[in-house]
């Protein structure tokens, strides 16, 4: 009789074979398609040891990646481990795209970014297919012949979902689903799904739900008589007539009305967060604290850079849209001036209009900043398109005239030839590494140059028993010189008007 250990080994071997069989199926390349290489998307690079002590304990990151078991619900696959079971249950997807004016390299970069989005959402990318044609087919997006070839690829790979690298019209999605016989979604749906997984604050969750409902509203779909609530009167046929009179609206109309009601409540709820946010901002403005906002493409390393500068302990993860809620921290320039620095949500090409509108309050941190730190992933294959995308969103937020510092992050992953190319894109840019600390001092110096200087210059003598005023001058202004005489501490400072009034009341102004 075989021992328990031998039985366990046999079971594990069988399970491994099953997992390998599910995850390693391959398909032939269909004619007319460009095959997009599978595997890990380039947009999600290796971690490269970027996580260090400046990023804090990262409890949020561990919690997000945790695998939890609900006790008492295991009713199948008793011999499969949790990791193998999770692999078997991951959604398997095939990516599709149509390109015309752009080059094949641009189309492939867009598909790799879509693959990274799908991986971040929790899917396994099995394959990616690109078709070159002047315009997407108005009916099935790919064209009927290629749609049928796609159905064969989906069947041979065992895919659960097809993701289109665009925003599909509702009719296109339905027609393509009818052909491929699996769920079809678009790029916007994937981004919304990631946002719904990562939103943590009450305002962030409300903003995501509002965006999802705006996306869902035109895509409601009915199924014949099962959706009807209008039958009644002298109607022939079984099941009609008496007892079938409904409220006078179809089920799909009822759903639309409920969605509109929920959207109105969410807009009111989001509007209710505004006073608290404005109160915090007004407090900073009252004390004339300058504001710096970190903006950039998703996964460019904005949170890592914030942690490097302030040790904020913000969640850092090699994933798209890891940060959704703005984080504000205090810091100081080399000459002692205090400023706030905010980490904001990342941008992405073809960012859904619903999200731009829903996250308008988050973008206010960018629009109301005194200096904008535009972080670019220097190791990305197409940084130029990332810069253009971010600047488009910055323009929509009304922040085009704010002084901008372009920062090429991850410089430790960039060779000398690539640096020359990047320098050609942005001659005034700063090369920074959140991992090694390269360029951080130069970035601080540039921020200090661009931050507004306190407007009031004052020469004042502060009594020795008013050390609080001396501390206030150092805390909120720039102390140009300090001397001591028999009357007290003589300060030559540049401060904001409120601090100047406090110094005048507690000290003696020296008139030169």
RAWO-V143102 format. One record per residue. N is the residue number from 1. RES is the residue in one letter. SS is DSSP state (a for helix, b for strand, c for the rest). PHI is phi in whole degrees, 0 to 359 (999 if undefined). PSI is psi in whole degrees, -180 to 180 (none if undefined). Layout:
<<N,RES,SS,PHI,PSI> <N,RES,SS,PHI,PSI>>
This chain:
<<1,X,c,999,134> <2,X,c,291,144> <3,X,c,287,165> <4,X,a,298,-37> <5,X,a,296,-41> <6,X,a,295,-41> <7,X,a,298,-41> <8,X,a,297,-42> <9,X,a,297,-43> <10,X,a,298,-41> <11,X,a,295,-43> <12,X,a,296,-38> <13,X,a,296,-44> <14,X,a,298,-43> <15,X,a,298,-45> <16,X,a,300,-42> <17,X,a,300,-41> <18,X,a,295,-44> <19,X,a,297,-46> <20,X,a,299,-39> <21,X,a,294,-37> <22,X,a,286,-39> <23,X,a,266,-8> <24,X,c,241,19> <25,X,c,288,140> <26,X,c,237,156> <27,X,c,236,154> <28,X,c,286,154> <29,X,c,284,121> <30,X,c,286,149> <31,X,c,295,141> <32,X,c,89,-4> <33,X,c,252,150> <34,X,b,262,126> <35,X,b,277,125> <36,X,b,266,125> <37,X,c,300,133> <38,X,c,279,-170> <39,X,c,97,-173> <40,X,c,293,132> <41,X,c,294,144> <42,X,c,294,-27> <43,X,c,294,-25> <44,X,c,256,90> <45,X,c,281,172> <46,X,c,298,153> <47,X,c,297,-30> <48,X,c,57,26> <49,X,c,68,25> <50,X,c,291,-26> <51,X,c,288,124> <52,X,c,220,-171> <53,X,a,294,-20> <54,X,a,288,-16> <55,X,a,272,5> <56,X,c,74,-164> <57,X,c,284,-22> <58,X,c,58,45> <59,X,a,296,-36> <60,X,a,298,-38> <61,X,a,295,-44> <62,X,a,295,-39> <63,X,a,293,-38> <64,X,a,294,-36> <65,X,a,271,-1> <66,X,c,292,147> <67,X,c,251,118> <68,X,c,248,144> <69,X,c,247,133> <70,X,c,268,116> <71,X,c,295,143> <72,X,c,85,5> <73,X,c,250,3> <74,X,c,278,109> <75,X,c,237,1> <76,X,c,211,166> <77,X,c,49,56> <78,X,c,296,-26> <79,X,c,268,5> <80,X,c,261,133> <81,X,c,289,166> <82,X,a,298,-44> <83,X,a,296,-43> <84,X,a,294,-39> <85,X,a,297,-40> <86,X,a,294,-38> <87,X,a,298,-42> <88,X,a,294,-28> <89,X,a,268,-7> <90,X,c,295,145> <91,X,b,285,127> <92,X,b,264,126> <93,X,b,233,154> <94,X,b,240,133> <95,X,b,261,144> <96,X,b,226,152> <97,X,b,203,155> <98,X,b,235,133> <99,X,b,225,150> <100,X,c,226,-70> <101,X,c,286,-32> <102,X,c,283,164> <103,X,c,280,167> <104,X,a,297,-37> <105,X,a,297,-42> <106,X,a,297,-43> <107,X,a,296,-40> <108,X,a,291,-37> <109,X,a,298,-40> <110,X,a,296,-39> <111,X,a,291,-37> <112,X,a,294,-37> <113,X,a,294,-40> <114,X,a,297,-38> <115,X,a,297,-41> <116,X,a,296,-39> <117,X,a,298,-44> <118,X,a,296,-42> <119,X,a,296,-41> <120,X,a,297,-35> <121,X,a,286,-14> <122,X,c,106,29> <123,X,b,245,164> <124,X,b,251,122> <125,X,b,275,116> <126,X,b,271,-36> <127,X,b,196,163> <128,X,b,220,134> <129,X,b,234,131> <130,X,b,242,139> <131,X,b,234,133> <132,X,b,265,123> <133,X,c,202,155> <134,X,c,301,-42> <135,X,c,216,146> <136,X,c,301,145> <137,X,b,296,129> <138,X,c,295,-18> <139,X,c,266,-61> <140,X,c,245,13> <141,X,b,71,-52> <142,X,c,269,-18> <143,X,c,99,147> <144,X,a,296,-42> <145,X,a,296,-48> <146,X,a,291,-31> <147,X,a,296,-38> <148,X,a,291,-38> <149,X,a,297,-39> <150,X,a,299,-40> <151,X,a,300,-39> <152,X,a,294,-41> <153,X,a,297,-44> <154,X,a,299,-43> <155,X,a,294,-41> <156,X,a,289,-32> <157,X,a,275,-17> <158,X,c,73,34> <159,X,c,285,150> <160,X,c,263,-25> <161,X,b,214,147> <162,X,b,244,132> <163,X,b,243,125> <164,X,b,266,139> <165,X,c,275,55> <166,X,c,190,-177> <167,X,c,259,111> <168,X,c,283,145> <169,X,c,289,150> <170,X,a,306,-39> <171,X,a,292,-37> <172,X,a,296,-42> <173,X,a,297,-44> <174,X,a,295,-43> <175,X,a,294,-40> <176,X,a,290,-36> <177,X,a,298,-39> <178,X,a,297,-27> <179,X,a,273,-48> <180,X,a,275,-16> <181,X,c,68,18> <182,X,c,227,173> <183,X,b,295,137> <184,X,b,239,127> <185,X,b,230,174> <186,X,b,238,-180> <187,X,a,301,-41> <188,X,a,299,-43> <189,X,a,298,-38> <190,X,a,294,-44> <191,X,a,297,-43> <192,X,a,298,-37> <193,X,a,295,-42> <194,X,a,297,-45> <195,X,a,299,-40> <196,X,a,293,-31> <197,X,a,286,-35> <198,X,a,261,-16> <199,X,c,294,132> <200,X,c,241,-42> <201,X,c,286,161> <202,X,a,300,-43> <203,X,a,293,-42> <204,X,a,298,-43> <205,X,a,295,-40> <206,X,a,295,-40> <207,X,a,296,-42> <208,X,a,294,-44> <209,X,a,298,-40> <210,X,a,298,-44> <211,X,a,297,-40> <212,X,a,296,-42> <213,X,a,292,-38> <214,X,a,296,-35> <215,X,a,287,-38> <216,X,a,286,-33> <217,X,a,307,-51> <218,X,c,283,-1> <219,X,c,249,12> <220,X,c,296,142> <221,X,c,227,131> <222,X,c,260,160> <223,X,c,233,80> <224,X,a,58,-141> <225,X,a,291,-21> <226,X,a,295,-18> <227,X,a,262,-3> <228,X,c,275,142> <229,X,c,228,29> <230,X,c,243,1> <231,X,c,293,151> <232,X,c,162,178> <233,X,c,73,-156> <234,X,c,278,80> <235,X,c,251,128> <236,X,c,278,165> <237,X,c,100,158> <238,X,c,290,143> <239,X,c,83,0> <240,X,c,250,-177> <241,X,c,84,-137> <242,X,c,298,138> <243,X,c,86,-4> <244,X,c,247,6> <245,X,c,286,122> <246,X,c,262,-172> <247,X,c,282,0> <248,X,c,97,9> <249,X,c,220,149> <250,X,c,287,163> <251,X,a,301,-39> <252,X,a,292,-35> <253,X,a,292,-38> <254,X,a,297,-42> <255,X,a,297,-43> <256,X,a,299,-42> <257,X,a,295,-41> <258,X,a,295,-39> <259,X,a,295,-44> <260,X,a,300,-41> <261,X,a,297,-45> <262,X,a,295,-40> <263,X,a,296,-39> <264,X,a,297,-40> <265,X,a,295,-40> <266,X,a,294,-41> <267,X,a,298,-40> <268,X,a,294,-40> <269,X,a,295,-45> <270,X,a,296,-39> <271,X,a,297,-31> <272,X,a,291,-20> <273,X,c,282,-16> <274,X,a,298,-46> <275,X,a,303,-42> <276,X,a,296,-41> <277,X,a,293,-41> <278,X,a,292,-33> <279,X,a,295,-43> <280,X,a,296,-42> <281,X,a,293,-40> <282,X,a,296,-35> <283,X,a,295,-41> <284,X,a,295,-40> <285,X,a,291,-34> <286,X,a,297,-37> <287,X,c,267,10> <288,X,c,53,45> <289,X,c,271,115> <290,X,b,296,155> <291,X,b,239,136> <292,X,b,241,134> <293,X,b,243,134> <294,X,b,265,119> <295,X,b,233,163> <296,X,b,161,179> <297,X,b,291,153> <298,X,c,297,142> <299,X,c,66,24> <300,X,c,275,-11> <301,X,c,101,28> <302,X,a,293,-46> <303,X,a,294,-38> <304,X,a,298,-40> <305,X,a,292,-40> <306,X,a,298,-43> <307,X,a,298,-38> <308,X,a,296,-39> <309,X,a,281,-42> <310,X,a,240,-4> <311,X,c,53,45> <312,X,c,287,-21> <313,X,c,71,25> <314,X,c,290,147> <315,X,c,306,128> <316,X,c,238,127> <317,X,c,209,142> <318,X,c,280,69> <319,X,c,208,157> <320,X,c,280,140> <321,X,c,58,41> <322,X,c,293,-30> <323,X,c,253,123> <324,X,c,240,-29> <325,X,c,259,131> <326,X,c,296,137> <327,X,b,242,128> <328,X,b,244,129> <329,X,b,229,161> <330,X,b,262,149> <331,X,b,209,178> <332,X,b,225,146> <333,X,c,283,174> <334,X,c,297,-30> <335,X,c,270,11> <336,X,c,95,-1> <337,X,c,287,136> <338,X,b,272,143> <339,X,b,210,160> <340,X,b,260,147> <341,X,b,230,128> <342,X,b,244,133> <343,X,b,266,127> <344,X,c,243,171> <345,X,c,295,143> <346,X,c,283,161> <347,X,b,253,167> <348,X,c,208,155> <349,X,c,296,147> <350,X,c,55,42> <351,X,c,299,127> <352,X,c,305,136> <353,X,a,301,-35> <354,X,a,299,-37> <355,X,a,286,-37> <356,X,a,300,-42> <357,X,a,289,-45> <358,X,a,293,-35> <359,X,c,263,26> <360,X,a,301,-38> <361,X,a,295,-36> <362,X,a,293,-38> <363,X,a,290,-14> <364,X,a,298,-31> <365,X,a,300,-34> <366,X,a,285,-45> <367,X,a,294,-30> <368,X,c,259,10> <369,X,c,281,156> <370,X,c,273,-30> <371,X,b,222,141> <372,X,b,246,122> <373,X,b,262,107> <374,X,b,267,104> <375,X,b,270,128> <376,X,b,237,138> <377,X,b,284,103> <378,X,c,294,-21> <379,X,c,269,1> <380,X,c,286,146> <381,X,c,293,-21> <382,X,c,223,70> <383,X,a,292,-27> <384,X,a,300,-43> <385,X,a,292,-33> <386,X,a,295,-43> <387,X,a,299,-45> <388,X,a,297,-42> <389,X,a,297,-46> <390,X,a,296,-42> <391,X,a,293,-32> <392,X,a,297,-46> <393,X,a,292,-38> <394,X,a,299,-40> <395,X,a,297,-41> <396,X,a,296,-31> <397,X,c,280,-3> <398,X,c,78,28> <399,X,c,244,23> <400,X,c,293,-28> <401,X,c,269,0> <402,X,c,284,137> <403,X,b,306,133> <404,X,b,240,135> <405,X,b,246,114> <406,X,b,274,127> <407,X,b,239,120> <408,X,b,271,103> <409,X,b,277,170> <410,X,c,62,38> <411,X,a,294,-20> <412,X,a,290,-12> <413,X,a,259,5> <414,X,c,249,130> <415,X,c,276,176> <416,X,a,295,-39> <417,X,a,296,-41> <418,X,a,294,-35> <419,X,a,298,-38> <420,X,a,297,-41> <421,X,a,296,-45> <422,X,a,295,-37> <423,X,a,296,-33> <424,X,a,293,-33> <425,X,a,291,-45> <426,X,c,223,92> <427,X,c,299,-29> <428,X,c,265,8> <429,X,c,289,159> <430,X,b,248,133> <431,X,b,270,124> <432,X,c,228,146> <433,X,c,233,115> <434,X,c,293,-19> <435,X,c,278,-49> <436,X,c,264,-17> <437,X,c,90,2> <438,X,c,301,133> <439,X,c,80,-5> <440,X,a,294,-42> <441,X,a,296,-40> <442,X,a,296,-38> <443,X,a,296,-43> <444,X,a,300,-43> <445,X,a,297,-41> <446,X,a,293,-39> <447,X,a,299,-43> <448,X,a,299,-34> <449,X,a,291,-36> <450,X,a,269,-21> <451,X,c,295,143> <452,X,c,296,138> <453,X,c,278,139> <454,X,c,308,136> <455,X,c,281,-23> <456,X,b,258,122> <457,X,b,259,130> <458,X,b,220,139> <459,X,b,244,112> <460,X,b,221,147> <461,X,b,255,123> <462,X,b,254,128> <463,X,c,303,152> <464,X,c,297,-27> <465,X,c,276,3> <466,X,c,247,55> <467,X,a,299,-24> <468,X,a,297,-35> <469,X,a,289,-36> <470,X,a,297,-44> <471,X,a,297,-39> <472,X,a,297,-42> <473,X,a,297,-41> <474,X,a,291,-34> <475,X,a,284,-39> <476,X,a,246,-1> <477,X,c,222,-169> <478,X,b,246,116> <479,X,b,273,111> <480,X,b,281,-36> <481,X,b,202,156> <482,X,b,224,128> <483,X,b,227,165> <484,X,b,230,138> <485,X,b,219,-171> <486,X,c,291,-18> <487,X,c,271,-23> <488,X,b,151,-157> <489,X,b,267,123> <490,X,b,264,122> <491,X,b,243,134> <492,X,b,251,110> <493,X,b,227,160> <494,X,b,241,121> <495,X,b,221,171> <496,X,c,281,164> <497,X,a,302,-39> <498,X,a,296,-45> <499,X,a,293,-36> <500,X,a,299,-41> <501,X,a,297,-41> <502,X,a,296,-39> <503,X,a,291,-38> <504,X,a,294,-39> <505,X,a,288,-34> <506,X,a,263,-11> <507,X,b,229,-166> <508,X,b,238,121> <509,X,b,284,133> <510,X,c,266,123> <511,X,c,263,119> <512,X,c,272,none>>
